[in-house]
Amino acid sequence: MRFIKYQIIEHINAKNTKKALRGLDIKKTLSKLNNSGIETDRIGQFAIANCIHENNILVGNLSQSYNISLIKFEGTSKLQIPIPENSANDDRTYFFINCSEGQIYIQNRKYAPQELSPNLTVIRMQTILHKYLAEDKNILTLEKVNIDYDISQMQTYFRESFVKSVEFHNVANFKLADKTQLHNPREDLDSAAIESWNYYSSDTVDSIKVTAKKNKSIAKNPIANIGIKLAEQNTENYDKILKGITVIEDGQDFTVKPKGNNYLVIPINDDKNFPCAKILQKTLYYLLKKKL
């Protein structure tokens, strides 16, 4: 599943100003959204079907109605006879809210019904958030923002994923600290590798790219670890050193960059045959595990 990130913005009517809405109370937000009603616009009806939470992360799904045209044949006649049922629900658009930051991630997916679209979904989510979370007659809107990862989140992707490739730039003149751990379990090789990098490579190498063989991961590769450690030990420049990590999770491969990601990929199958509650639980577990 691919998600786009939006900052919840509060427009303060009394002061004619706006600010990012941060520090949402998780329990109040959960209660308000789970108790929200069915909304109607010119396209049809929509509602938040269910939300769950843990810590400051709330995960839910949006159900949206759409028109359908059903017909049948009667006997041997080719005459098409309309069937009265003319609407159905698509209940598989997932979202999650980081209540501390006041940021919502909305699934960017394709819809079979022509009436539904990712843009309409965002508008409808904005409508619900404004109606049930806005206070003091203020207005809530959503503003799209890029997805950035701090060094600890990038470390988590590298250490806990099946890493296909990793790329580093601007590593010239950066030295490894003494006793940097590069090998596991052969720590006895670390001192020679550190000395080799600091005295023979640091002054001449500007970029590193390590790509795994088929069906192999480089999460413990000492050459890849050199670049990761340089980023870890120079956190003020980590986003200039670490260009990106390509990982494979649950059969899906995707690349994460420190800055400017358009999408957050959560490698969970949202097939309609899977119970919605199970997908919500798996999504929440993934977010907590990745510290997102």
N, C-alpha and C positions, 0 to 999 in steps of 0.2 A: 504494500500500500504506500502511496506517495502523499505526503502532507505539505501544505503551504502554511507558512507562519504569518500570523497577523497580531499586531499590537492592539489591545483594546484601548481606545482613546475616549476620554471623558471630556465633553465640551461643557464648560461651566457657564451657564447662562448669565448668572449674576455679574460675572467679571468679564464675559465675552472672551474667555481664554480656553485653552485646551491643554490637557496633560495626559500622560500615560497612566492608565488606571492600574495601580499595583497593589499588592497586599490584600487580595480578595480573601475573605473568610471562607475557608474550604467547606465547612459544615453548612453555613448559610447559603453559599452558592449551590451546593449539592441539593439542599432542600428546595430552593427556589426553582431550580431547573427540573428536578424530578416532579415537582408539583405544577409545573407550567402547563398551560392548556393547549388546545389545538388552535392554530392560527390559520387564517384564510387570506389569500390575496387573489389577484385576477387570474392566476394560473390554477390554483387549487388550494389544498390544505396541507399543512405541515406541522410537525410537532417533534419535540425531543422525546424519544421513546423510553430511554433508560440511561442512567448515569451511575458510575461507581467511582470510588476514590481510595487513595492511600497517600499518606503524607500530604503534600501540596499539589498532587496531580489528580485531576478529574478526567475520566474517560467516558464518552457517551456516544450515542448514535442518533441521527436525525432521520425521521420517516417523512416521506413526501408523497402526496397523491398525484396521479396523472390520469389523463383520459385514455381509454382504450376502446377500440371498435371490434366487437365480437359478432361473428356471423355463423350461420349454420346452414346446411342443406337439409331439405325435408323430402324423404322418400327418394325417388329417382330424379326429381327435378333439380336443375342446375340453378334455380332461382335462389339467391342469397337472402336469407331471412335474418334481420338484426336480432341480437339477444339484448335484453334490457340492460344488463350490467354494463356500465360505461366508465368505470373508474377502478383503479387499483392502487396499491401502495408500494413504493420502493423504500425499504427501511434500512438500506445498507450504506449510508454515508456516515463515516466515523469522524470523531473529533476528540481532541483532548485539550485541557486548559491547565497551564502552569499558573496556579493562583497567586504564587509569590510575585511573579513577574507580570501578571495580568496579560498573558499571551495565550492565544488560541491557535491550535494547529487544526486545519480542516482538510479532510481527505480530498485530493484532486483526482477524480475518477471519471470514467466515461459512463454516460447514461444511454440506455437503449431508447427510452421514451424521448421524443423530440422536445417535449415541453420542459424537460429538466436539463440543467447545465451546471458546471462548476460555479459560474458567476451568480446564477440564481441561488445556489446553495449558500454562498457567502452572504448574499443580501438577506436571505431568510434567517441565517444564524445571527446576523446583526440585528434583525428585527426582534428576535427572541431575547437576546442579551440586553438590548435596550429596554424592552418592556418589563423584564423581570429583575434586572440588576441595577438599572439606573436609579439614582437618588436625587432628591431636591430638584426635580424637574430638569435635571441635566440630560444631555443627549450622549448616547454611546455609539461610536462608530468603530469600524475595523480598518486598520492601515497595514498593507502588506509590508513585510520586512524580510531581509535575507536571514538565513540561518547560519550562525557562527558557533564554533566549538572552542572551548578553552583547552588548555594543554591537558588537563586531567581527563576530559572527555575524549580527546584524540588518543591518549594513552589507553583508555578503556577499549576503544575500537581496535587498537593494535594488539593489545595483550589478550583480549578475550574473543577475537574473531578469527576466522579462517582467512588469512591475509594472502591475497593474490599478488599484489605489488605495492610498492611504496616509493615515493619520489621526494628527493630533497634538493633544494636550491640554496645558493648563497652560503655554502658551508666553509668557504675559504677563510683561513685564519682563525677559525674557532677550534679551541683545544678541548680535549677530553680531560675531565678532572681525574686526579689520582684515585685508584681503587674503584673506578667505574666498572660495574658488572656488565659484561658483554656476552659471556658464555654461561650456559646453565645445562649441565652441572660442572663443566670443566673450567672453573674459576681460575685455575692455574695458568690458563692461556691469556687471561685478561691483561696482565701487565705488559706482555709483549705486543698485544694488539693496540693498547693505548699508546705505547712508545712509537710503534710503527705509524699510527695515524698522526700523532703530534709532531713527529720529526720528519716524516717522509711524505705525508699526504696533505696535511692541513694547509701548507703553503702553495700547493699546486692543484688541488681538486676543488672545483666550484660546485659540482652537482653530483648526486648519486641517484641511480634508479635500480631497484632490485625487483626482479620479476620471478615468481615461483614457477617451477616445472608443473606440468599438468598433475592435478590432484595432490599438490604439495602446498603447505603453508610456510611462510617465512616469518611467522610471529616470533620465533626464537632464533632467527638467523643473526649471527654476530655482525655481519656487514650492515644489515638493516638496522640493527640495534645501535650502531655507531651514529647514524642519522637521528634516531629517536632520542638517544642520550644527549646529542648536541642541542636538540630542540628543548629537552627537559632542563638542561643546565643553563640555557639562555632564554628563559621564558619571555623576556621582553621582545625577543625576536623570533619566537617559535613559529608565528604565522608566516614569516619570511623564509624560514628554513624548511619547514615541513609543507610541501606542496599538496600532497594528497595521499590517501590510503584507499586502495581498492580491496574490498572484502567480499566474501561469499557467505551468505547466511540463508539457511533454509532453501538452498538452490538458487537464490537470487544474488547477482553480483552488482555492486554499486560502489561509487567513489565518494568519500567524504573529504572535504577540504576545511582548513581552519576557518576561513572567512568566505562569505558570499555564496553559500549553497542556496539554490532555488527551492530544493525539496528536501524533506526529511523522508528517507525510505525506511519503513518498518516491514521487515520480511515476514509478514504473516498473511496467510491466504484468507481472503474475505469472501470465499465462495458462499453462495446463498444457501448451500446445503449444510453449512456449519452453523450451529446455534449461535445466535448473536451474543448471548451472554458469555460464551466461551471465547469468542474473539475479543470482547471487551477485557476479559481477564488476562488473556495472553498479551494484549497490547499494553495493559497496565504493568504487567510483569516485565516486559521488554524495556519500557521506559525507565522503570526503577533500576533495573540491572545496568542499563547504559548510563544512568545518572543524567538523563535528559530533562 
